[in-house]
Amino acid sequence: MEEHHISAFIEYSNSIAIVAFALSGALTAGRYRLDPFGVMVLAAVTAVGGGTIRDLIMGVEVFWLSRNDYIYSIVITSLVTMLFVRRPSHVPMRLLMVVDAFGLAMFAVLSAQKALDYQMTGLMAVIMGTITGVAGGIIRDIICNQIPLLLRREFYAVVALFSASLFVIFDGLGLSENFSLFVAMACGLMLRLAAIYWGFSLPAFSIDDDDDVHNQRGHEDEEEH
């Protein structure tokens, strides 16, 4: 198998992204009052779910199978969350979204980099980055019976798409890898945090069926009388 160079920056970024998504999963598990095993499962699928799907699509070894340190990070993050976050049901939703934003931006860019490293085209790299960034959160939300953030009006998939695309553009311009990774991650993170803080969202696609229209008109007629 062809060997691929992995810089220290990529290693550290991967570890931070794993912890960020694991924390997001653990906090979500606490909000739904899952038992300790459930907390670890939700933390794990959130942290490695997107990367697993990416590697299976790319036909390469799943990244965490030979990395015990990633599993240790997930377990430790879960344990620390359970020990020190006493009332997870009262953790602000905005905090969950901020933690998730770090994992989203970082994994999107790192996965785009990995795809390019395996000689995939720029377009495929962007797709891999987007899939990896959002898939863990989708799995987490489905397990908790929530509508995934991806399917709401949130700036979510847009952030992953933007971050991955920015890195691919920088790489095409011949900029240094670490610089491209850092700036693309930072820009994606800032976009997501801005959307959380100011409530940016995409317009919703809405269709009113005949019953809804009829009920609404009846209600308006009653108000007129």
C-alpha positions as CSV (number, residue, x, y, z in Angstrom):
1,M,0.0,0.0,0.0
2,E,1.2,3.5,-0.9
3,E,2.4,5.4,2.2
4,H,1.1,8.9,2.7
5,H,2.8,11.7,4.6
6,I,1.0,12.9,7.7
7,S,2.3,16.1,9.3
8,A,2.3,16.8,13.0
9,F,-0.3,19.5,12.4
10,I,-2.7,17.0,10.8
11,E,-2.1,14.6,13.7
12,Y,-2.9,17.2,16.3
13,S,-5.9,18.5,14.3
14,N,-7.3,15.0,14.0
15,S,-7.0,14.4,17.7
16,I,-8.7,17.8,18.5
17,A,-11.5,17.0,16.1
18,I,-12.1,13.6,17.6
19,V,-12.3,15.1,21.1
20,A,-14.6,17.9,19.9
21,F,-17.1,15.5,18.2
22,A,-16.9,13.0,21.1
23,L,-17.7,15.8,23.5
24,S,-20.6,16.9,21.4
25,G,-21.9,13.3,21.4
26,A,-21.4,12.9,25.1
27,L,-23.2,16.1,25.9
28,T,-26.1,15.2,23.7
29,A,-26.3,11.8,25.4
30,G,-26.5,13.6,28.7
31,R,-29.4,15.7,27.5
32,Y,-31.2,12.5,26.7
33,R,-30.2,10.8,30.0
34,L,-28.4,7.8,28.4
35,D,-26.5,5.4,30.6
36,P,-22.7,5.4,30.6
37,F,-22.5,2.9,27.9
38,G,-24.9,4.9,25.8
39,V,-22.8,8.0,26.4
40,M,-19.7,6.3,25.1
41,V,-21.5,4.8,22.1
42,L,-23.0,8.2,21.1
43,A,-19.6,9.9,21.6
44,A,-17.9,7.3,19.5
45,V,-20.3,7.3,16.5
46,T,-20.3,11.1,16.5
47,A,-16.5,11.2,16.6
48,V,-15.6,8.5,14.0
49,G,-18.8,8.0,12.1
50,G,-18.0,10.5,9.3
51,G,-14.4,9.4,8.9
52,T,-15.5,5.7,8.8
53,I,-17.9,6.4,5.9
54,R,-15.3,8.5,4.1
55,D,-12.7,5.7,4.3
56,L,-15.1,3.0,3.2
57,I,-16.1,5.1,0.2
58,M,-12.4,5.7,-0.6
59,G,-11.6,2.1,-0.2
60,V,-8.8,2.6,2.4
61,E,-8.2,1.3,5.9
62,V,-10.7,2.9,8.3
63,F,-8.6,5.5,10.2
64,W,-9.3,4.5,13.8
65,L,-8.8,0.7,13.4
66,S,-5.1,0.9,13.9
67,R,-5.1,3.9,16.3
68,N,-5.9,3.0,19.9
69,D,-5.2,6.6,20.9
70,Y,-8.4,7.8,19.1
71,I,-10.4,5.2,21.1
72,Y,-8.8,6.2,24.3
73,S,-9.6,9.9,23.5
74,I,-13.2,9.1,23.1
75,V,-13.5,7.0,26.3
76,I,-11.6,9.6,28.3
77,T,-13.7,12.5,26.9
78,S,-16.9,10.5,27.8
79,L,-15.7,9.8,31.3
80,V,-14.6,13.3,32.0
81,T,-17.9,14.7,30.6
82,M,-19.9,12.3,32.9
83,L,-17.8,13.2,35.9
84,F,-17.7,17.0,35.6
85,V,-20.9,17.9,33.8
86,R,-23.3,17.3,36.6
87,R,-26.5,18.5,34.9
88,P,-26.2,17.8,31.2
89,S,-29.9,18.3,30.6
90,H,-29.2,22.0,31.5
91,V,-26.2,22.5,29.2
92,P,-27.1,25.3,26.8
93,M,-27.9,24.1,23.3
94,R,-25.6,26.8,22.0
95,L,-22.6,25.3,23.8
96,L,-23.4,22.0,22.1
97,M,-23.5,23.7,18.8
98,V,-20.2,25.5,19.4
99,V,-18.4,22.3,20.3
100,D,-19.9,20.6,17.3
101,A,-18.7,23.5,15.1
102,F,-15.0,22.7,15.9
103,G,-15.4,19.1,14.8
104,L,-17.4,20.1,11.7
105,A,-14.8,22.6,10.3
106,M,-11.8,20.5,11.2
107,F,-13.0,17.2,9.9
108,A,-14.3,18.7,6.7
109,V,-10.8,20.2,5.9
110,L,-8.8,17.2,7.1
111,S,-10.9,14.8,5.0
112,A,-10.5,17.0,1.9
113,Q,-6.7,16.9,2.5
114,K,-6.8,13.1,2.8
115,A,-8.8,12.7,-0.4
116,L,-6.2,14.9,-2.3
117,D,-3.4,12.9,-0.7
118,Y,-5.0,9.8,-2.2
119,Q,-5.0,11.4,-5.6
120,M,-8.7,12.1,-5.8
121,T,-9.9,15.1,-7.8
122,G,-10.7,18.4,-6.2
123,L,-14.4,17.9,-6.6
124,M,-14.2,14.5,-4.9
125,A,-12.1,16.0,-2.1
126,V,-14.8,18.6,-1.4
127,I,-17.5,15.8,-1.4
128,M,-15.4,13.7,1.0
129,G,-14.9,16.6,3.2
130,T,-18.5,17.5,3.3
131,I,-19.6,13.9,4.0
132,T,-17.1,13.5,6.8
133,G,-18.0,16.8,8.4
134,V,-21.7,16.1,8.6
135,A,-22.1,12.3,8.8
136,G,-21.2,12.0,12.5
137,G,-23.7,14.6,13.5
138,I,-26.4,13.0,11.4
139,I,-25.8,9.6,13.1
140,R,-25.9,11.2,16.5
141,D,-29.1,13.1,15.8
142,I,-30.8,10.0,14.3
143,I,-30.0,7.9,17.3
144,C,-31.5,10.6,19.5
145,N,-34.5,10.8,17.3
146,Q,-33.8,14.4,16.3
147,I,-34.1,16.0,12.9
148,P,-30.4,16.2,11.9
149,L,-28.9,19.7,11.8
150,L,-28.0,19.0,8.1
151,L,-31.8,18.8,7.3
152,R,-32.7,22.0,9.2
153,R,-32.1,25.5,8.0
154,E,-28.8,25.7,9.9
155,F,-25.6,26.7,8.2
156,Y,-24.2,23.2,8.6
157,A,-23.5,21.4,5.4
158,V,-22.7,24.7,3.9
159,V,-19.9,25.2,6.4
160,A,-18.4,21.8,5.6
161,L,-18.7,22.5,1.9
162,F,-17.1,25.9,2.3
163,S,-14.2,24.7,4.4
164,A,-13.3,21.8,2.2
165,S,-13.6,23.9,-0.9
166,L,-11.4,26.6,0.5
167,F,-8.7,24.1,1.3
168,V,-8.9,22.6,-2.2
169,I,-8.5,26.1,-3.7
170,F,-5.5,26.9,-1.5
171,D,-3.9,23.6,-2.4
172,G,-4.5,24.3,-6.1
173,L,-2.7,27.7,-5.7
174,G,0.3,25.9,-4.3
175,L,0.1,27.3,-0.8
176,S,1.8,25.4,2.1
177,E,-0.3,22.6,3.4
178,N,-0.3,23.6,7.1
179,F,-1.2,27.2,6.2
180,S,-4.0,26.0,3.9
181,L,-5.3,23.6,6.6
182,F,-5.3,26.2,9.3
183,V,-6.9,29.0,7.4
184,A,-9.6,26.8,5.9
185,M,-10.5,25.4,9.3
186,A,-10.5,28.9,10.9
187,C,-12.7,30.3,8.2
188,G,-15.1,27.4,8.4
189,L,-15.3,27.7,12.2
190,M,-15.9,31.4,12.1
191,L,-18.7,31.0,9.5
192,R,-20.4,28.4,11.7
193,L,-19.9,30.4,14.9
194,A,-21.3,33.5,13.2
195,A,-24.3,31.5,12.0
196,I,-24.9,30.3,15.6
197,Y,-24.5,33.8,17.2
198,W,-26.5,35.8,14.7
199,G,-28.9,33.1,13.7
200,F,-28.0,32.8,10.0
201,S,-30.0,30.2,8.2
202,L,-30.9,29.0,4.8
203,P,-34.5,29.7,3.6
204,A,-36.9,26.8,4.3
205,F,-38.6,25.1,1.5
206,S,-42.3,24.9,2.5
207,I,-45.4,23.6,0.8
208,D,-48.9,24.1,2.2
209,D,-51.3,21.4,1.3
210,D,-55.0,22.1,0.6
211,D,-56.1,21.4,4.2
212,D,-53.6,23.8,5.6
213,V,-54.6,26.5,3.2
214,H,-58.3,25.9,3.9
215,N,-57.8,26.0,7.7
216,Q,-55.7,29.2,7.5
217,R,-58.3,30.9,5.4
218,G,-61.1,29.8,7.8
219,H,-59.1,31.2,10.7
220,E,-58.6,34.5,8.9
221,D,-62.4,34.7,8.2
222,E,-63.2,34.1,11.8
223,E,-60.8,36.9,12.9
224,E,-62.5,39.3,10.4
225,H,-65.9,38.6,12.0
